[in-house]
Amino acid sequence: MKAFINKGGKANYLKIQMPDTNEALGAKLSLYFTDSTSLTNWNMVGEGLSTDQSNILNFAVPVGKIPSLLLVKYNSNRIDTIRNIKPGTKLKLK
């Protein structure tokens, strides 16, 4: 038997806990970096085998990238803008 140890890399993360409301279902989250690139994720729910029932979304922050802005577009057309984002943290939205 062999065991492989993953020591991880130097990349970082950002966790976002969405509000537990109907408005947050289907919300689009876009994380923008200082070099004008971005990552997008959606708050989706599912039911059944291998579905995630949590309201926490994860972004992998690539090495060398600095987050500058998080836009959250809710299904009610409300938009939240969050600045001064620190990688390696968890944001709790209300």
C-alpha positions in Angstrom: 0.0 0.0 0.0 1.2 3.5 -0.9 0.1 6.7 0.8 0.5 10.0 -1.0 0.8 13.2 1.0 -0.5 16.4 -0.6 1.3 19.3 1.0 -0.9 21.7 -0.9 0.2 24.6 -3.0 0.5 28.3 -2.6 -2.9 29.2 -4.0 -5.4 30.8 -1.7 -9.2 30.7 -1.4 -12.2 32.8 -0.6 -15.4 31.4 1.1 -18.7 33.2 0.8 -21.6 32.3 3.0 -24.8 33.3 1.2 -27.9 34.3 3.2 -30.4 31.6 3.7 -33.2 33.3 1.7 -35.1 32.7 -1.5 -33.6 35.8 -2.9 -30.1 34.3 -2.7 -31.1 31.2 -4.7 -29.6 31.5 -8.2 -27.4 34.5 -7.3 -24.4 35.1 -9.5 -21.2 36.0 -7.8 -18.3 37.5 -9.8 -14.9 37.9 -8.1 -12.7 40.5 -9.9 -8.9 40.8 -9.6 -6.6 43.8 -10.0 -5.4 42.5 -13.4 -9.0 42.7 -14.8 -9.6 39.0 -14.8 -12.5 37.4 -13.0 -14.1 34.2 -11.7 -17.8 33.5 -11.6 -19.9 31.2 -9.4 -23.7 30.7 -8.9 -25.5 29.9 -5.7 -27.4 26.7 -6.6 -29.2 24.1 -4.7 -30.0 20.5 -5.6 -31.4 17.4 -4.3 -30.2 13.9 -4.6 -26.9 11.9 -4.8 -23.8 14.0 -4.8 -25.5 17.4 -4.4 -24.3 20.1 -2.1 -26.9 21.5 0.2 -24.8 24.2 1.8 -25.0 27.9 1.1 -21.2 28.4 1.1 -19.5 29.1 -2.2 -15.7 28.7 -2.7 -13.4 30.6 -5.0 -9.9 29.4 -5.6 -7.7 32.5 -5.7 -4.8 31.8 -8.1 -1.2 32.5 -7.0 -0.2 36.1 -7.7 -3.8 37.3 -8.1 -5.2 40.0 -5.8 -9.0 40.2 -5.4 -10.3 43.7 -5.8 -14.1 43.4 -6.0 -16.9 40.9 -5.4 -20.3 41.6 -7.2 -23.3 39.6 -6.0 -26.3 39.8 -8.3 -29.4 38.3 -6.6 -32.5 37.0 -8.5 -34.4 40.0 -7.3 -32.0 42.3 -9.3 -30.4 43.5 -6.1 -26.6 44.0 -6.5 -24.1 44.0 -3.6 -20.6 45.3 -4.1 -17.9 44.2 -1.7 -14.4 45.7 -1.7 -11.2 45.2 0.4 -11.4 41.4 0.1 -8.7 39.4 1.9 -7.9 36.0 0.5 -8.0 33.1 2.9 -11.2 34.4 4.6 -14.9 33.7 4.8 -17.4 36.5 4.1 -20.9 36.2 5.5 -23.4 38.0 3.4 -26.7 39.3 4.7 
